[in-house]
Amino acid sequence: MNFLPISINIENKKILMIGGGKVAYHKIILLQRFTSNITVIAKEVAENVRKTGATIIEKSYEKTDLSDFFLVFAATNNTLLNKQILNDGHEQKILVNVVDNPAFCDFVSPAIYRKNNMTVAVGSNGEDVYKSITWRNKIHDVFEYGFLVAWFRSLFKRKSMYPSSKKIVQTEFKKGTVYLVGFGPGNPDLMTVRAQKALQAAEIIFHDDLIDASVLSKYDAQKVYVGKRRDNHHRVQDEINLYLLQAAQQNKIVVRLKGGDPLIFGRGIEEKQFLVNKGILVDIIPGITSGLAAAALSGIPLTHRGVASSVAIGTAHAKNSFKVLDADTSIYYMGANNLKEIADQYLKKGYPETFPVGVVYNVSFPNQHTTITNLKEILNNKYTFQSPIISIFGYSINERISFLTPI
C-alpha cells in the first residue's frame, strides 16, 4: 500500500457513513472536527450515533445510496457488506474507507493534531498505527509545552516504570504471538491486570461487539473490529482466523479481545487450534465470564450448603439450542428472546411454577438491573426482558432474597 498524504477541501461536500454502531460513532466524532455534513445509513442506529447530530437514514444499504457523496466510510459489522460497498464505490468513482481495515481502503485517516488553523497529520501507510500516534503525541507536546518540556516528557515516558509505558510492558509479551484475552463482563474495572498489560503491549487488537470501543481508545494499538453477524458465524470466523494469522506472521504482538472469558461461548479454542496448526504461538488470558459476574454482582449464590452443590452453563441464543441442564443451578447466556421457552422446558421436566429465576440485565454496568421471578411469572409475561441478559435458574436464588429481607 502507498497512500499519498494530501489535504482535501470538504467544504459543502457530503460524507456518508454506512453503519450505525460503535465503530461508526467513533469515526463520526473524529470527522466532526472538520465537517458537520455527515449522513448515516444503517438499519439499526445506536443512541450515541443519534446524538452526534448527523443526518440519520434508517434503512438497509443499497448500491444507489452512494450517489452524490464525496467520501464514503464503510463501518458495518458485516465484512462481506463492507467489501461490497468498496466495490460499489469503485464502480461509481467514489473513494471508500473500510474502517479499521487499511488493506481495503482507498484512503486512510492519519493521526491528527489540530490547533486553530494548524493541522498536523501523521500516517504510516496504514501499517503502524502505534507509531503514527506516538509521533502525533510528540508533536502535541511540542506545540502545547515547547521543545524543552516536550523533551523532558519524552525522557520521563521512556524511563517511567508506570504501567502505561508500552516498551516496558512489551517485554512481557512476544512478537508473532496471538493473545486470546478475556475482557470480562463489560465494565473495564473488572479486567484482570494481565489483560490490561496485554492491551498496553499490543500492536494490533481485534475486538468484537461485546467490547466498548471507547475503552480501547487509551491503547495505542491498531484496532480492528471483527464483530460476527448473526446466522453467518462460520464464514466470518474463518476470516477472523486469517486476520489473526496474517498479523502474527507480520511479527506483531496480536491481541484477540473477547467479552467475558475466551473459552466460554467465545470460540477461543477454534482460533487457538487454527493458529497452532499454522505454527503460531497462542497464549490465553482468562477473563471473568458474564454468568459468574451476574451472580456475584447480584448477590445470588450459585452454590449454597444444603441447597446447591453443582453449577452448569448453557446458551439459549437460538431455538432448540437450550435444554434443562443437569445441575442444581443453571446459568443461561443470550436468552432474552427464548426465556419463556426455557421456563416451559423446566415445567415439562416437573419443576414447580414457583421455581426461582434471576434475570440480570447489562451485567457490571451502572444500569445493571436484577429481577427475581419464577417460572409462572415468566410464562405469564409478567416482565419484558431486553438483551443483554443472563438468566439463572435454581433454588439458591432464594438465599439472595432472604439475605436482602430485614430480620
C-alpha positions as CSV (number, residue, x, y, z in Angstrom):
1,M,0.0,0.0,0.0
2,N,1.1,3.5,-0.7
3,F,-1.1,6.4,0.4
4,L,-0.5,10.0,-0.8
5,P,-0.6,12.4,2.1
6,I,-2.8,15.2,0.9
7,S,-5.4,17.7,2.4
8,I,-8.8,17.7,0.7
9,N,-11.3,20.6,0.8
10,I,-14.5,19.1,2.1
11,E,-16.5,22.3,2.5
12,N,-20.0,21.7,1.2
13,K,-19.2,18.1,0.4
14,K,-21.3,15.3,1.7
15,I,-19.8,12.4,3.7
16,L,-21.5,9.1,4.0
17,M,-21.2,6.7,7.0
18,I,-22.7,3.3,6.4
19,G,-23.2,1.6,9.7
20,G,-24.7,2.8,13.0
21,G,-22.8,1.1,15.7
22,K,-19.8,1.8,17.9
23,V,-17.2,1.8,15.1
24,A,-19.3,4.4,13.1
25,Y,-19.8,6.5,16.2
26,H,-16.1,6.9,16.9
27,K,-15.3,7.7,13.3
28,I,-18.1,10.3,13.2
29,I,-16.6,12.0,16.3
30,L,-13.3,12.3,14.5
31,L,-14.9,13.6,11.3
32,Q,-16.9,16.3,13.1
33,R,-13.7,18.1,13.9
34,F,-13.7,19.1,10.2
35,T,-17.3,18.9,8.9
36,S,-20.9,18.5,10.1
37,N,-22.1,17.4,6.7
38,I,-22.3,13.7,7.6
39,T,-25.1,11.3,6.7
40,V,-25.5,7.9,8.4
41,I,-27.3,5.0,6.7
42,A,-28.0,1.9,8.8
43,K,-30.9,-0.4,9.6
44,E,-30.2,-0.1,13.3
45,V,-28.7,3.1,14.8
46,A,-27.1,3.2,18.3
47,E,-28.3,6.0,20.6
48,N,-24.9,7.7,20.8
49,V,-24.8,7.9,17.0
50,R,-28.2,9.6,17.0
51,K,-26.8,12.2,19.5
52,T,-24.0,13.2,17.2
53,G,-26.3,15.4,15.1
54,A,-25.5,13.6,11.9
55,T,-28.3,13.0,9.4
56,I,-29.8,9.6,10.1
57,I,-31.4,7.4,7.4
58,E,-32.7,4.1,8.9
59,K,-32.6,1.5,6.1
60,S,-30.6,-1.3,4.7
61,Y,-27.7,-0.4,2.4
62,E,-28.3,-0.2,-1.4
63,K,-25.9,0.5,-4.2
64,T,-27.7,3.7,-5.1
65,D,-27.1,5.1,-1.7
66,L,-23.6,6.2,-2.7
67,S,-24.8,8.7,-5.3
68,D,-23.9,12.4,-4.6
69,F,-21.5,11.6,-1.8
70,F,-17.9,12.7,-1.9
71,L,-16.4,10.3,0.6
72,V,-17.8,7.0,2.0
73,F,-16.9,5.2,5.2
74,A,-18.0,1.5,5.4
75,A,-18.4,0.8,9.2
76,T,-20.8,-2.1,9.4
77,N,-20.2,-5.3,11.3
78,N,-20.5,-7.3,8.1
79,T,-17.2,-7.9,6.4
80,L,-18.8,-9.0,3.1
81,L,-21.0,-6.0,3.0
82,N,-18.1,-3.6,3.7
83,K,-16.3,-5.2,0.7
84,Q,-19.4,-4.8,-1.4
85,I,-19.6,-1.1,-0.5
86,L,-15.9,-0.7,-1.6
87,N,-16.6,-2.4,-4.9
88,D,-19.8,-0.3,-5.5
89,G,-17.7,2.8,-4.7
90,H,-15.1,1.9,-7.3
91,E,-17.9,1.4,-9.9
92,Q,-19.1,5.0,-9.2
93,K,-15.7,6.5,-8.9
94,I,-16.2,7.3,-5.2
95,L,-13.4,6.9,-2.6
96,V,-14.3,4.4,0.2
97,N,-12.7,3.8,3.6
98,V,-13.4,0.4,5.1
99,V,-12.9,1.4,8.7
100,D,-10.0,-0.3,10.6
101,N,-9.0,-2.3,7.5
102,P,-6.4,-0.4,5.5
103,A,-6.0,-3.2,3.0
104,F,-9.5,-2.4,1.7
105,C,-9.2,1.4,1.8
106,D,-8.9,4.0,-1.0
107,F,-7.8,6.4,1.7
108,V,-6.9,6.2,5.4
109,S,-7.3,8.6,8.3
110,P,-4.0,9.7,9.9
111,A,-3.3,10.5,13.5
112,I,-4.1,14.2,13.7
113,Y,-3.0,17.1,15.9
114,R,-5.1,20.3,15.3
115,K,-4.9,23.7,17.0
116,N,-6.6,26.7,15.5
117,N,-5.7,26.7,11.8
118,M,-2.7,24.4,12.2
119,T,-3.3,20.7,11.4
120,V,-0.6,18.1,11.5
121,A,-1.3,14.6,10.2
122,V,0.9,11.6,10.8
123,G,0.4,8.5,8.7
124,S,2.2,5.2,8.2
125,N,0.5,3.8,5.1
126,G,-1.9,2.1,7.4
127,E,0.8,-0.3,8.6
128,D,1.8,1.0,12.0
129,V,-0.9,3.0,13.8
130,Y,1.0,3.0,17.1
131,K,4.0,4.7,15.5
132,S,1.7,7.3,14.0
133,I,0.0,8.0,17.3
134,T,3.4,8.2,19.1
135,W,4.7,10.8,16.7
136,R,1.4,12.7,16.8
137,N,1.7,12.8,20.6
138,K,5.3,14.1,20.4
139,I,4.1,16.9,18.1
140,H,1.3,17.7,20.5
141,D,3.8,18.1,23.4
142,V,6.0,20.4,21.3
143,F,3.1,22.7,20.4
144,E,1.5,22.6,23.8
145,Y,4.5,22.8,26.1
146,G,7.5,23.8,24.0
147,F,10.6,21.9,22.9
148,L,12.3,21.7,26.3
149,V,9.3,20.5,28.2
150,A,8.4,18.0,25.4
151,W,12.0,16.6,25.6
152,F,11.7,16.1,29.4
153,R,8.3,14.5,29.0
154,S,9.7,12.1,26.4
155,L,12.5,11.2,28.7
156,F,10.1,10.5,31.5
157,K,7.9,8.4,29.3
158,R,10.9,6.3,28.3
159,K,12.2,5.7,31.8
160,S,8.9,5.5,33.8
161,M,8.0,2.2,35.3
162,Y,4.3,3.2,35.3
163,P,2.2,0.5,33.6
164,S,1.4,2.9,30.7
165,S,5.0,2.6,29.5
166,K,4.4,0.5,26.4
167,K,8.0,-0.5,25.9
168,I,8.4,-1.9,29.4
169,V,5.1,-3.8,29.2
170,Q,6.0,-5.2,25.8
171,T,9.0,-7.1,27.3
172,E,6.4,-9.5,28.9
173,F,4.8,-10.2,25.6
174,K,6.3,-11.8,22.4
175,K,6.1,-10.7,18.8
176,G,4.5,-13.1,16.5
177,T,2.3,-14.4,19.3
178,V,-1.5,-14.2,19.5
179,Y,-3.0,-13.5,22.9
180,L,-6.6,-14.6,23.4
181,V,-7.7,-12.1,26.1
182,G,-10.9,-12.1,28.2
183,F,-12.2,-8.6,28.6
184,G,-14.6,-9.6,31.4
185,P,-18.4,-8.9,31.6
186,G,-18.1,-5.3,30.2
187,N,-17.0,-3.0,33.0
188,P,-13.3,-2.3,32.3
189,D,-12.6,-2.2,36.1
190,L,-13.2,-6.0,36.1
191,M,-10.5,-6.7,33.6
192,T,-7.5,-8.6,35.0
193,V,-4.2,-6.9,35.4
194,R,-2.6,-9.2,32.8
195,A,-5.4,-8.4,30.3
196,Q,-4.6,-4.7,30.7
197,K,-0.9,-5.3,30.2
198,A,-1.7,-7.3,27.1
199,L,-3.7,-4.4,25.7
200,Q,-0.9,-2.0,26.6
201,A,1.7,-4.1,24.8
202,A,-0.4,-4.9,21.8
203,E,0.4,-3.7,18.4
204,I,-2.9,-4.7,16.9
205,I,-6.2,-5.5,18.7
206,F,-9.0,-7.5,17.1
207,H,-12.3,-6.9,19.1
208,D,-16.0,-7.6,18.7
209,D,-19.4,-6.2,19.6
210,L,-19.1,-7.0,23.3
211,I,-16.3,-4.5,23.8
212,D,-17.0,-0.8,24.3
213,A,-14.6,0.7,21.7
214,S,-14.3,3.9,23.7
215,V,-12.5,1.9,26.4
216,L,-9.9,0.9,23.8
217,S,-9.1,4.5,22.8
218,K,-6.5,4.8,25.5
219,Y,-4.4,2.0,24.0
220,D,-2.1,2.8,21.1
221,A,-2.5,-0.4,19.1
222,Q,-4.3,-0.5,15.8
223,K,-7.9,-1.6,16.5
224,V,-9.7,-3.9,14.1
225,Y,-13.4,-4.6,14.6
226,V,-14.3,-8.2,13.8
227,G,-17.9,-8.5,15.1
228,K,-19.8,-11.5,13.9
229,R,-23.0,-11.4,12.0
230,R,-25.9,-13.5,13.3
231,D,-26.5,-16.7,11.4
232,N,-23.3,-16.4,9.4
233,H,-20.7,-17.1,12.1
234,H,-18.8,-19.8,10.3
235,R,-17.8,-17.8,7.3
236,V,-16.9,-14.7,9.3
237,Q,-15.0,-16.9,11.8
238,D,-12.8,-18.2,9.0
239,E,-12.0,-14.6,8.1
240,I,-11.1,-13.7,11.7
241,N,-8.8,-16.7,11.8
242,L,-6.9,-15.5,8.7
243,Y,-6.7,-11.9,10.1
244,L,-5.1,-13.3,13.3
245,L,-2.7,-15.5,11.3
246,Q,-1.6,-12.6,9.0
247,A,-1.0,-10.2,11.9
248,A,1.1,-12.9,13.7
249,Q,3.1,-13.6,10.5
250,Q,3.9,-9.9,10.3
251,N,5.7,-10.4,13.7
252,K,3.3,-8.3,15.6
253,I,2.1,-8.6,19.2
254,V,-1.5,-9.6,18.5
255,V,-4.4,-9.4,20.9
256,R,-7.8,-11.1,20.2
257,L,-10.0,-9.4,22.7
258,K,-13.2,-11.2,23.7
259,G,-16.1,-10.3,26.1
260,G,-16.1,-12.5,29.2
261,D,-13.7,-15.4,29.0
262,P,-12.2,-16.6,25.7
263,L,-13.2,-20.2,26.2
264,I,-16.8,-19.7,27.3
265,F,-19.0,-19.2,24.2
266,G,-16.1,-17.2,22.7
267,R,-14.8,-19.6,20.0
268,G,-11.4,-19.2,21.6
269,I,-10.4,-22.8,21.2
270,E,-11.3,-22.8,17.5
271,E,-9.0,-19.8,17.0
272,K,-6.2,-21.4,19.0
273,Q,-6.5,-24.7,17.1
274,F,-6.3,-23.0,13.8
275,L,-3.3,-20.8,14.8
276,V,-1.4,-23.6,16.4
277,N,-1.8,-25.8,13.3
278,K,-0.2,-22.9,11.4
279,G,2.7,-22.8,13.7
280,I,1.7,-19.7,15.7
281,L,2.2,-19.4,19.4
282,V,-1.0,-18.7,21.3
283,D,-1.4,-17.6,24.9
284,I,-4.8,-17.5,26.7
285,I,-5.5,-14.8,29.3
286,P,-8.7,-15.7,31.2
287,G,-11.4,-13.2,32.0
288,I,-14.4,-13.1,34.3
289,T,-17.3,-14.7,32.4
290,S,-20.6,-12.8,32.5
291,G,-22.5,-15.6,34.1
292,L,-20.4,-15.6,37.2
293,A,-20.2,-11.9,37.3
294,A,-24.0,-11.6,37.1
295,A,-24.4,-13.9,40.1
296,A,-21.8,-12.2,42.2
297,L,-22.9,-8.6,41.4
298,S,-26.5,-9.5,42.1
299,G,-25.8,-11.3,45.4
300,I,-27.0,-14.6,44.0
301,P,-25.1,-17.6,45.4
302,L,-24.6,-20.2,42.7
303,T,-23.8,-22.8,45.4
304,H,-25.1,-23.0,49.0
305,R,-24.6,-25.7,51.6
306,G,-27.6,-28.0,51.7
307,V,-29.2,-26.2,48.7
308,A,-27.0,-26.3,45.6
309,S,-23.7,-28.1,45.1
310,S,-23.4,-28.0,41.3
311,V,-23.5,-25.4,38.5
312,A,-24.0,-25.7,34.8
313,I,-23.6,-23.1,32.0
314,G,-25.6,-23.1,28.8
315,T,-26.6,-20.9,25.9
316,A,-30.1,-20.1,24.8
317,H,-29.2,-18.0,21.7
318,A,-31.2,-19.9,19.2
319,K,-34.3,-22.1,19.0
320,N,-33.6,-25.7,20.1
321,S,-30.1,-24.7,21.4
322,F,-31.3,-24.7,25.1
323,K,-32.3,-27.5,27.4
324,V,-32.7,-28.1,31.2
325,L,-29.2,-28.5,32.4
326,D,-28.4,-31.3,34.9
327,A,-27.3,-29.2,37.8
328,D,-28.7,-27.6,40.9
329,T,-28.1,-24.1,39.5
330,S,-28.1,-23.3,35.8
331,I,-26.9,-20.2,34.0
332,Y,-28.1,-19.3,30.5
333,Y,-26.4,-16.8,28.2
334,M,-28.1,-14.9,25.4
335,G,-31.6,-16.0,26.2
336,A,-33.7,-12.8,26.2
337,N,-35.8,-14.0,23.2
338,N,-36.2,-17.5,24.4
339,L,-36.6,-17.2,28.2
340,K,-40.3,-18.2,28.1
341,E,-39.4,-21.4,26.2
342,I,-36.7,-22.2,28.7
343,A,-39.2,-21.8,31.5
344,D,-41.6,-24.1,29.7
345,Q,-38.9,-26.8,29.4
346,Y,-38.5,-26.7,33.2
347,L,-42.2,-27.1,33.8
348,K,-42.2,-30.1,31.4
349,K,-39.4,-31.6,33.4
350,G,-41.5,-31.4,36.5
351,Y,-40.2,-28.3,38.2
352,P,-42.8,-26.3,40.1
353,E,-44.2,-23.0,38.9
354,T,-42.5,-21.3,41.9
355,F,-39.1,-22.5,40.8
356,P,-36.9,-19.3,41.2
357,V,-35.3,-17.5,38.3
358,G,-33.0,-14.5,38.5
359,V,-32.6,-12.3,35.4
360,V,-29.7,-9.9,35.2
361,Y,-29.6,-7.1,32.6
362,N,-26.4,-5.3,31.4
363,V,-24.1,-7.1,33.8
364,S,-21.5,-5.0,35.6
365,F,-22.6,-1.7,34.0
366,P,-24.0,1.2,36.1
367,N,-27.6,0.4,34.9
368,Q,-27.4,-3.3,35.8
369,H,-30.8,-4.5,36.9
370,T,-31.7,-7.8,38.6
371,T,-35.2,-9.2,38.5
372,I,-36.1,-12.1,40.8
373,T,-39.0,-14.0,39.4
374,N,-40.2,-17.6,38.8
375,L,-41.4,-20.0,36.1
376,K,-45.0,-19.0,36.3
377,E,-44.4,-15.2,36.1
378,I,-42.1,-15.7,33.1
379,L,-44.7,-17.8,31.3
380,N,-47.4,-15.3,32.1
381,N,-45.3,-12.5,30.6
382,K,-45.2,-10.5,33.8
383,Y,-41.8,-9.0,32.7
384,T,-40.4,-7.9,29.4
385,F,-36.7,-8.6,29.1
386,Q,-34.3,-7.0,26.6
387,S,-30.8,-8.1,25.7
388,P,-28.2,-8.5,27.0
389,I,-29.3,-10.6,29.9
390,I,-28.0,-13.5,32.0
391,S,-30.7,-15.8,33.4
392,I,-30.1,-18.0,36.5
393,F,-32.3,-20.9,37.4
394,G,-32.1,-22.5,40.9
395,Y,-33.2,-22.7,44.5
396,S,-30.1,-21.0,45.7
397,I,-31.6,-17.7,44.4
398,N,-33.9,-17.8,47.4
399,E,-30.8,-17.3,49.6
400,R,-30.3,-13.9,48.0
401,I,-33.9,-13.0,48.8
402,S,-33.6,-14.0,52.5
403,F,-30.3,-12.1,52.7
404,L,-31.9,-8.9,51.5
405,T,-35.0,-9.3,53.7
406,P,-34.8,-7.4,57.0
407,I,-34.7,-9.8,60.0
